[in-house]
Amino acid sequence: MSIKKFAGAICGALLLNSVQVSAAVVFYTDQAAFNADANTSIIDFEGFVADDAMTLPANAIQIDNVIFTTDPLQASAIIFGKNFDSPGTDSALFVANNGNNIIIDLSLAGSTITAAGGIFGDYDGPAGQQVTFNIYDSLGGQIDTQIVSYGDMRVGGEKTFFGWIANGADDIAKIELVGDIRFNALDNFQYSTVVPVPAAVWLFGSGLLGLIAVARRKS
């Protein structure tokens, strides 16, 4: 078999596998890169909260078909809004959870959500506290887990972006936050449906194209 035919066969197999095989997600800390790849819808909470006041205290709340919940058995876990910069201009969703897990449910947001992220942080403790993010698909399977260091959501603090884009057959249906953070804060939550090509396919494909180019030079 010639090198051209061999390369073509491998490329074809990789492309088929990219459709059929689950390939988990790509984790982002660069908000600009995430936005460029995902073209997301943004929930900024600006119309939901009031200045430094608890609004609709609850264990669960639905905003733009995204459900934010805490463990209903934990009475102290409540969701509310608060301005964390200049009053009336920049607000966030806060969860006073005392170390309780938080769930972001995207099952109602669209038929297949493949990108989700946002600005996450702590409003009570120092920056750098660690939180585990578990990402699940619509079948309940865990497709990724990341341990991240939270930013500081207080005035003047460094806010930190985290996001995920599915790069194979997976979708993103649920994000679980696990960490001993008393006041979790979230702003500019984003979600979208994108159809990315797995990075591995591009990597192998570019390498095989290089082999084809070498073969042409020798012939």
C-alpha positions as CSV (number, residue, x, y, z in Angstrom):
1,M,0.0,0.0,0.0
2,S,1.3,3.5,-0.9
3,I,1.9,6.0,1.9
4,K,-0.9,8.2,0.4
5,K,-3.5,5.3,0.6
6,F,-2.3,4.4,4.1
7,A,-2.6,8.0,5.3
8,G,-6.1,8.3,3.8
9,A,-7.2,5.1,5.5
10,I,-6.0,6.3,8.9
11,C,-7.6,9.7,8.5
12,G,-10.9,8.0,7.6
13,A,-10.7,5.8,10.6
14,L,-10.0,8.7,12.9
15,L,-12.8,10.7,11.6
16,L,-15.2,7.8,12.1
17,N,-14.0,7.3,15.6
18,S,-14.4,11.0,16.3
19,V,-18.1,10.6,15.8
20,Q,-18.6,7.3,17.4
21,V,-16.3,7.4,20.5
22,S,-16.9,9.6,23.5
23,A,-14.0,12.1,23.8
24,A,-14.8,13.9,27.1
25,V,-14.3,17.7,27.3
26,V,-11.7,20.4,26.9
27,F,-11.2,22.5,30.1
28,Y,-10.7,26.2,29.7
29,T,-9.4,28.9,32.0
30,D,-9.1,31.5,29.2
31,Q,-12.5,33.2,28.9
32,A,-11.7,34.8,25.6
33,A,-10.7,31.5,24.0
34,F,-13.8,29.8,25.4
35,N,-16.1,32.5,24.0
36,A,-14.4,32.4,20.6
37,D,-14.9,28.6,20.4
38,A,-18.3,28.4,22.0
39,N,-20.4,31.4,20.9
40,T,-22.4,31.2,24.1
41,S,-25.6,32.6,25.6
42,I,-24.8,34.5,28.8
43,I,-26.7,34.7,32.1
44,D,-25.4,37.8,33.9
45,F,-28.0,37.9,36.7
46,E,-28.3,41.7,36.4
47,G,-32.1,41.7,36.3
48,F,-32.4,39.1,39.1
49,V,-30.6,40.6,42.1
50,A,-30.9,43.7,44.3
51,D,-28.2,45.8,45.9
52,D,-26.7,43.8,48.8
53,A,-30.0,42.2,49.5
54,M,-31.1,38.6,49.6
55,T,-33.5,38.0,46.7
56,L,-35.8,35.0,46.6
57,P,-33.9,32.9,49.1
58,A,-34.2,29.3,47.9
59,N,-32.5,25.9,47.5
60,A,-33.2,26.0,43.8
61,I,-33.8,28.6,41.2
62,Q,-34.3,28.5,37.4
63,I,-32.9,31.3,35.2
64,D,-33.0,31.1,31.4
65,N,-33.8,27.4,31.6
66,V,-30.7,26.7,33.8
67,I,-31.4,25.3,37.2
68,F,-29.1,26.2,40.1
69,T,-29.6,24.0,43.1
70,T,-28.1,23.1,46.5
71,D,-28.9,20.1,48.6
72,P,-32.5,20.6,49.9
73,L,-31.7,18.7,53.1
74,Q,-29.2,21.5,54.0
75,A,-31.4,24.2,55.5
76,S,-28.5,26.7,55.6
77,A,-27.9,26.4,51.9
78,I,-29.7,29.3,50.2
79,I,-29.4,31.0,46.8
80,F,-29.6,34.8,46.6
81,G,-28.3,37.8,44.7
82,K,-25.7,40.4,45.7
83,N,-23.8,43.3,44.1
84,F,-20.1,42.6,44.5
85,D,-18.7,45.6,42.7
86,S,-20.3,49.1,42.3
87,P,-24.0,48.9,43.3
88,G,-26.5,48.4,40.5
89,T,-23.9,47.6,37.8
90,D,-22.4,44.2,38.4
91,S,-24.2,41.5,40.3
92,A,-23.7,37.8,41.0
93,L,-25.6,34.7,42.1
94,F,-24.5,33.7,45.6
95,V,-24.9,30.4,47.3
96,A,-24.5,30.4,51.1
97,N,-23.8,26.7,51.4
98,N,-21.4,26.1,54.2
99,G,-19.5,23.5,52.2
100,N,-22.6,22.0,50.7
101,N,-22.4,20.7,47.0
102,I,-23.9,22.9,44.3
103,I,-25.5,21.6,41.1
104,I,-25.9,23.5,37.8
105,D,-28.4,21.6,35.8
106,L,-28.5,22.3,32.0
107,S,-31.0,19.6,31.1
108,L,-33.7,22.2,30.3
109,A,-31.4,24.6,28.5
110,G,-31.4,22.9,25.1
111,S,-31.5,19.5,23.4
112,T,-27.7,19.2,23.5
113,I,-25.6,21.6,25.5
114,T,-21.9,21.1,24.6
115,A,-20.3,24.2,26.2
116,A,-20.7,25.7,29.6
117,G,-18.7,28.0,31.9
118,G,-18.6,31.1,34.0
119,I,-16.8,33.3,36.5
120,F,-16.6,31.4,39.8
121,G,-15.3,32.6,43.1
122,D,-15.5,32.8,46.9
123,Y,-16.9,35.8,48.7
124,D,-16.0,34.9,52.2
125,G,-12.6,33.2,52.4
126,P,-9.2,34.0,50.8
127,A,-8.6,33.4,47.1
128,G,-7.1,30.1,46.1
129,Q,-9.4,27.8,48.0
130,Q,-9.8,24.6,46.0
131,V,-13.1,23.4,44.5
132,T,-13.7,20.2,42.6
133,F,-15.8,20.5,39.4
134,N,-17.5,17.3,38.2
135,I,-19.0,17.3,34.7
136,Y,-21.8,14.9,33.8
137,D,-23.5,14.1,30.5
138,S,-27.3,13.6,29.9
139,L,-26.9,9.9,30.6
140,G,-25.5,10.6,34.1
141,G,-22.0,9.6,33.2
142,Q,-19.1,11.6,34.6
143,I,-17.1,12.9,31.7
144,D,-14.6,15.2,33.5
145,T,-13.4,16.3,36.9
146,Q,-11.1,19.2,37.6
147,I,-9.7,20.6,40.9
148,V,-9.5,24.4,40.6
149,S,-8.4,27.3,42.8
150,Y,-11.2,29.8,43.3
151,G,-10.8,33.5,42.7
152,D,-11.9,36.3,45.1
153,M,-15.3,37.7,44.2
154,R,-15.1,40.6,46.7
155,V,-14.6,44.2,45.5
156,G,-11.2,44.4,43.8
157,G,-10.7,40.7,43.9
158,E,-9.4,38.6,41.0
159,K,-12.3,36.8,39.5
160,T,-11.6,33.5,37.8
161,F,-13.2,31.9,34.7
162,F,-13.7,28.2,34.2
163,G,-15.4,26.5,31.3
164,W,-15.7,23.2,29.4
165,I,-16.4,22.4,25.8
166,A,-17.3,18.8,24.7
167,N,-15.0,17.7,22.0
168,G,-16.5,14.4,21.0
169,A,-19.8,12.6,21.3
170,D,-20.4,13.9,24.9
171,D,-22.8,16.6,26.0
172,I,-22.7,18.7,29.2
173,A,-25.9,18.3,31.3
174,K,-24.8,18.9,34.8
175,I,-21.9,20.7,36.6
176,E,-21.3,19.8,40.3
177,L,-19.2,22.0,42.6
178,V,-17.7,20.2,45.6
179,G,-15.7,22.2,48.1
180,D,-15.8,23.7,51.6
181,I,-16.6,27.2,50.5
182,R,-19.1,29.1,52.6
183,F,-20.1,31.7,50.0
184,N,-19.9,30.5,46.4
185,A,-20.4,33.2,43.8
186,L,-21.1,32.9,40.1
187,D,-21.4,35.5,37.4
188,N,-21.8,35.6,33.6
189,F,-22.7,31.9,33.4
190,Q,-22.5,30.8,29.8
191,Y,-23.8,27.8,27.8
192,S,-24.1,26.9,24.1
193,T,-24.3,24.1,21.6
194,V,-21.2,23.8,19.5
195,V,-19.9,21.1,17.2
196,P,-16.1,21.1,17.7
197,V,-13.7,18.6,16.1
198,P,-11.6,16.6,18.6
199,A,-8.1,18.0,18.9
200,A,-6.6,14.5,18.5
201,V,-8.2,14.3,15.0
202,W,-6.6,17.5,13.9
203,L,-3.2,16.5,15.4
204,F,-3.2,13.1,13.7
205,G,-4.6,14.6,10.5
206,S,-1.9,17.3,10.3
207,G,0.8,14.7,10.9
208,L,-0.5,12.5,8.1
209,L,-0.8,15.4,5.7
210,G,2.9,16.0,6.4
211,L,3.7,12.4,5.5
212,I,1.8,12.9,2.2
213,A,3.8,16.0,1.5
214,V,7.1,14.1,2.1
215,A,5.9,11.3,-0.2
216,R,5.2,13.7,-3.0
217,R,8.6,15.3,-2.8
218,K,10.3,11.9,-3.1
219,S,8.1,10.8,-6.0
